[in-house]
Amino acid sequence: MVNVSQQKCACADCVCIVDVNDAVKKSDRNYCSEACADGHPKGAGCEHAGCACHG
């Protein structure tokens, strides 16, 4: 059996990898930040270095 500990953020535009245990969880999906989990209100990005997602 394989235990996954990291995965890509569930936000389609995001390139971040998130630790499953530390992820922001919403609708059974794992996100790297509240901005991604909330659909980028007002164009807010996740603010991680190298990622330009804004929803």
N, C-alpha and C positions, 0 to 999 in steps of 0.2 A: 504494500500500500504506500502511496505517495502522499505526503502532507504538504500542501502548498502554503508557503508562509508569506509570499509576496506576489502581487499581481499589478497590472496596469490599472490606473485610475479608471473608473467607469465612465468618466466624462469623455465623449468621443474626440474632442479636440485636444485633450490633455496628453502629455507624453510622460507624466510622472509614474513611477513605480511606488506602490504603497505597501507597507507591512500590513497584512490582513488584521493583525491584532490591534494596530494603532489607527486603522482607517476610520473615517467618518462614515457611518453606516446609514443608508437611507433606501427604503424600498428594497431591502435585501441585496443592495449593491455596495461596493466599497469605493470610497472617494478619498483623494489625498487632502481635501480641504472642505470647509463649509461652503466656500464660493462655488466649487464644482458641484457639491451635493445639492445646493439650492438653485442650480441652473444659471449661475452668474448674474445675479441681480445687478442692474445698472452697469453691466459690462465689467464687473470686478473679476480679475484673474486670480489664479491660485497663488501667485506671487512667489513660486519656486524658481530658483535660478535656472535659466535655459528653457523655461516653458512659457509660451505666449498665449495660452488658452484664455478665452473670454466668452466661451459658450457658443 
